[in-house]
Amino acid sequence: MKDGKGGQLDVPVTVTVTPANSAPTLGSVTVGVPKADSGAVEGQVVGVDPDGDVLRYSGSITLASGSTVTVGSATGRFWYTPSAQARAEAQASPGEQTESFVIRMKDGKGGQLDVPVTVAITPDYADPQYIAFNDSGSFGYVVNQRNGTVSVVDTSTNRIVKTIDVGSAPSNLKRAPDGNIWVSNRDSASISVIDPSSQTVVATVALAPGTSPIETVFGPGNIAYVAGSTGNNISVIDTRTYELVKTWGAPWVPVGLALSPDAQRLYVTNQFGGYVSVLDLTDPEINSPESAPPPVIATIETGSYPTTVVLNRDGTRAYVTNQFSNSVVVIDTTTNSVIKGIGVGATPIGMVFNADFTVGYVANFSGYNANERNPGSVSVIDLTRDRVIDTIAVGGGPVGLKLTPSGDKLYVVNTDGTVSVIDAVTLPPSTTPVVTGTIDTGQFPRGVALSADGARMYVVNGGDSSLSVIDVATKATINNYATGSDPHGVVISPDGSFAYVTNAAANTVSVIDLATGNERSVPVGTTPIGLAISADGSRVYVTNRSDLTVSIIDTATSMEIDRLPVGVFGIAVAVSPDGQRVYIADNFNPGGAVLDVGSQTVQNFSYANGGGALSIALSPDGSRMYVPDYNARVFVVDTTSLQVVDEISLEGNRPASIALTRDGTRIYTANSETDTVSVIDAVDGKLIDTVQVGNYPLGLAVAADGTLYVTEYEDDTVTILTPPSAQSAL
């Protein structure tokens, strides 16, 4: 400092220099999935401070909707809890609804960053279970079990337009014949009746105390039957007065109900017992207050935890979902016996059929866990074949499902708070052959063959050691020729002049002149069973099962010209189209042998996890070999590499024979122990259908038009199966 007159003073000053501060940056934002029960969302915002400063987070707030956000100051973790208002608005709005908020991070030195966060709002369907529609299908009604309401959905927009209060814990609902919607209130022992025109409850039916109503069915005479799982009863209600007429007590736990078309029988699923009870309603006074409960005329064991039962159009079949068996069983209502089981998804509950009873849909709950949001599924069943043809993924925990009155949409109610809307399935035209007739044969028919033009059929009769010649057009036997003892297989020469028949007990092959009936016996190996003829007709190859050989017969001389060891218990044989290779299936082991005709060398092959075989067939081009084994599978083998390239599971047991159509697109197996024929698509290797035929089918022959002929050992008949392409000619 200076005074202007020469005086001055220097004063030392010390200052502190603050380093430049960098604001924090965003490291990551994690937003969790809303919990299905509460809709709460957990997440975390993580910041990064370039200077290494400790960050603090803030943003706890109550949003305008009433939803709350809590933020951990040290970690950036946040907890979002939606308000009832937010969830209700999300429920009433199409598409995914969200809420947003801001979390702020600070470094304590003036640096800060605001991070916007958006979370999804889960609609509060309050544990939805089932759905029903008004007569026109313009509105759907969804029961919400947890909050005692029914949501009204406008099906043109799929938006909730109204909520109707009903009883406590509504669990199911049905549209009555008069169009009203009946809601089963499980915890209040009552039925709420909704008038769709006013969208209000117009009546409440009080049931016996302790009754937990589930399923309702409507019968003639203004009567409704309601299953009460708790209370073990069935309520009988007058649908005109909405009064309880009577309550049938019973030693079962009824859940599902189905009424026969003539209203003479009531089918009741009993969850804890694992069976269906059939109640006789033929007494005209059965619904009067003074009458005794209907008698149980049948008890049918189904599976574990049967739930829903649905009848087909004429009431001849009942279908039952078994929750813990993951199946739907089919009941013949004439005999009251289970005739088939259909494997579906995990934990099947609800089931519905389309109007013409050709397609069924099953809701598979799939062990849904609300917090993990595991998806469920719907199994689609072709009811013409009782086979699952598709599985469709839906929301979590599907329970109820219903087709719209128009039949074009399927609504699936998921307990995760969603409703899945699916286009209804239309079955493609059937490609399955149908039984169109039978032909009488000799005793115990086995092998069968057709002439090249399909006009004649040749059937080996093991019981009377003969070969029947049948006129296919008239189904009449026109000749019977003697064979050797215990005949099995037959092939016909390409020109139709000779038949060759293996005689297992005589160790011969009968060569029969079809013009004269003269028979010549050709000695071969021990226990000849299978035989095949080359495309040019010059050679017949015979498998001799007991001495593990193949005999080669020269058809020009009708003599055995060679007998070669093949190392397998041959029972079936096929010749390649070019005649250069002969394939033999092993009767006892998975695999077989390949004989090279030119070099007369043998190559054995095998495959894992298989069983012995009774038959064998080749594709028309010879590139694939089809070998069915005792374990109800068809192994598809590449004939070049001799490796298994596919494995097709059958529904029938012990496939005794296999045959292909001339174009190679269809494969058939005769399943002797289940009296069925399996139909397989050879292109994609899928089982298409299983057709019931006569008792103990053994032999197969396919005509040029695809008509299939099946010998039935215990019926002394041949069944004719005609494909759709040939049915117009009948």
Sequence and secondary structure as in RCSB ss.txt:
>XXXX:A:sequence
MKDGKGGQLDVPVTVTVTPANSAPTLGSVTVGVPKADSGAVEGQVVGVDPDGDVLRYSGSITLASGSTVTVGSAT
GRFWYTPSAQARAEAQASPGEQTESFVIRMKDGKGGQLDVPVTVAITPDYADPQYIAFNDSGSFGYVVNQRNGTV
SVVDTSTNRIVKTIDVGSAPSNLKRAPDGNIWVSNRDSASISVIDPSSQTVVATVALAPGTSPIETVFGPGNIAY
VAGSTGNNISVIDTRTYELVKTWGAPWVPVGLALSPDAQRLYVTNQFGGYVSVLDLTDPEINSPESAPPPVIATI
ETGSYPTTVVLNRDGTRAYVTNQFSNSVVVIDTTTNSVIKGIGVGATPIGMVFNADFTVGYVANFSGYNANERNP
GSVSVIDLTRDRVIDTIAVGGGPVGLKLTPSGDKLYVVNTDGTVSVIDAVTLPPSTTPVVTGTIDTGQFPRGVAL
SADGARMYVVNGGDSSLSVIDVATKATINNYATGSDPHGVVISPDGSFAYVTNAAANTVSVIDLATGNERSVPVG
TTPIGLAISADGSRVYVTNRSDLTVSIIDTATSMEIDRLPVGVFGIAVAVSPDGQRVYIADNFNPGGAVLDVGSQ
TVQNFSYANGGGALSIALSPDGSRMYVPDYNARVFVVDTTSLQVVDEISLEGNRPASIALTRDGTRIYTANSETD
TVSVIDAVDGKLIDTVQVGNYPLGLAVAADGTLYVTEYEDDTVTILTPPSAQSAL
>XXXX:A:secstr
 B SSS B                EEEEEEE    TTT  EEEEEEEE TT    EEE  EE TTS EEEE TTT
 EEEEE  HHHHHHHHTSSS EEEEEEEEEE SSS EEEEEEEEEE     SEEEEEE TTSSEEEEEETTTTEE
EEEETTTTEEEEEEE SSSEEEEEE TTS EEEEETTTTEEEEEETTTTEEEEEEE  TT  EEEEEEETTTEEE
EEETTTTEEEEEETTTTEEEEEEE SS EEEEEE TTSSEEEEEETTTTEEEEEE  STTTTSTTS    EEEEE
E  SSEEEEEE TTSSEEEEEETTTTEEEEEETTTTEEEEEEE SSSEEEEEE TTSSEEEEEE TT  TTTT  
EEEEEEETTTTEEEEEEEESSSEEEEEE TTSSEEEEEETTTEEEEEE          EEEEEEE SSSEEEEEE
 TTSSEEEEEETTTTEEEEEETTTTEEEEEEE  SSEEEEEE TTSSEEEEEETTTTEEEEEETTT  EEEEE S
SSEEEEEE TTSSEEEEEETTTTEEEEEETTTTEEEEEEE SS EEEEEE TTSSEEEEEESSSSEEEEEETTTT
EEEEEE TT   BS  EE TTSSEEEEEETTTEEEEEETTT  EEEEEE SSSSEEEEEE TTSSEEEEEETTTT
EEEEEETTTTEEEEEEE SSSEEEEEE TTS EEEEETTTTEEEEEE HHHHTT 
